[in-house]
Structures are given as structure tokens and as C-alpha cells.
Amino acid sequence: MSILCTQDDVSVVNHWLVNGKHYAKTSEEWLKRMDRSLASIKPIMESTYGKDQAVKWTVYWRTFFIAVAELFGYNNGEEWMVALFLFKKK
């Protein structure tokens, strides 16, 4: 893992690999929250991406959340993992 070797200001104290199931569930929850909040998200999307691009980017974000949920949930979370790192200042 290159992140373990390329840090100038911090060093890695420890690192873990975590099953992807939790991240899959997190992404599913983000999708649900986004879908429940479309009316309040619309102005944010418009100001961020432009009025003419807001719908397209909303679909992109939905697709991202669905893809993350599917990938990290695949094979009971054992195919795609989440890497966690504990750093300390050098």
C-alpha cells in the first residue's frame, strides 16, 4: 500500500481492513436520504452544477450510491473492503 510509505508529515501507527457490508449499508442510507430530500437538494445541485446540469448530476449521485452499495455488498462484503488507517504526526 503506497499510503503506508509516502507520508512526509505523518506515519502510520496501524491499519485495518474492514468487510464492505457496513459501507454498503451506509451508501444505501445515503441514497434513501437523498431521495427523501430531493426538494431541498435541488437548489444545492443547481448552485453547484448549474441549473441545466442539476438533474443529470442528481442521477450521477444516485448511480454512485447504488454502485457503491452493490460493489461493497457483493459476496457478503468480502470482495471489496474498506481500509482504515491510524496516523500520528512525525
For each residue, the residues with C-beta under 8 A, 3 or more apart:
1: 4 5 15 83
2: 5 6
3: 6 7 12 85
4: 1 7 12 15 85
5: 1 2
6: 2 3
7: 3 4 10 11 12 87 90
8: 90
9: 89 90
10: 7 87 88 89 90
11: 7 87 88 90
12: 3 4 7 15 85 86 87
13: 86 87 88
14: 85 86
15: 1 4 12 83 84 85 86
16: 83 84
17: 81 82 83 84
18: 22 23 81 82 83 84
19: 22 76 77 78 81 82
20: 23 24 71 72 73 74 77 78 79 80 81 82
21: 24 25 72 73 76 77
22: 18 19 25 26 77 82
23: 18 20 26 27 68 72 82
24: 20 21 27 28 68 69 70 71 72 73 77
25: 21 22 28 29 69 73
26: 22 23 29 30
27: 23 24 30 31 65 66 68 69 72
28: 24 25 31 32 65 69
29: 25 26 32 33
30: 26 27 33 34 65
31: 27 28 34 35 62 65 66 69
32: 28 29 35 36
33: 29 30 36 37
34: 30 31 37 38 41 58 61 62 65
35: 31 32 38 62
36: 32 33
37: 33 34 40 41
38: 34 35 41 42 58
39: 42
40: 37 43 44
41: 34 37 38 44 45 58
42: 38 39 45 46 54 58
43: 40 46 47
44: 40 41 47 48
45: 41 42 48 49 54 55 57 58
46: 42 43 49 50 51 54
47: 43 44
48: 44 45 57
49: 45 46 53 54 56 57
50: 46 53 54
51: 46 54
52:
53: 49 50 56 57
54: 42 45 46 49 50 51 57 58
55: 45 58 59
56: 49 53 59 60
57: 45 48 49 53 54 60 61
58: 34 38 41 42 45 54 55 61 62
59: 55 56 62 63
60: 56 57 63 64
61: 34 57 58 64 65
62: 31 34 35 58 59 65 66
63: 59 60 66 67
64: 60 61 67 68
65: 27 28 30 31 34 61 62 68 69
66: 27 31 62 63 69 70
67: 63 64 70 71
68: 23 24 27 64 65 71 72
69: 24 25 27 28 31 65 66 72 73
70: 24 66 67 73 74
71: 20 24 67 68 74 79 80
72: 20 21 23 24 27 68 69 77 80 82
73: 20 21 24 25 69 70 76 77
74: 20 70 71 77 79 80
75: 78 79
76: 19 21 73
77: 19 20 21 22 24 72 73 74 80
78: 19 20 75 81
79: 20 71 74 75
80: 20 71 72 74 77
81: 17 18 19 20 78
82: 17 18 19 20 22 23 72
83: 1 15 16 17 18
84: 15 16 17 18
85: 3 4 12 14 15
86: 12 13 14 15
87: 7 10 11 12 13
88: 10 11 13
89: 9 10
90: 7 8 9 10 11
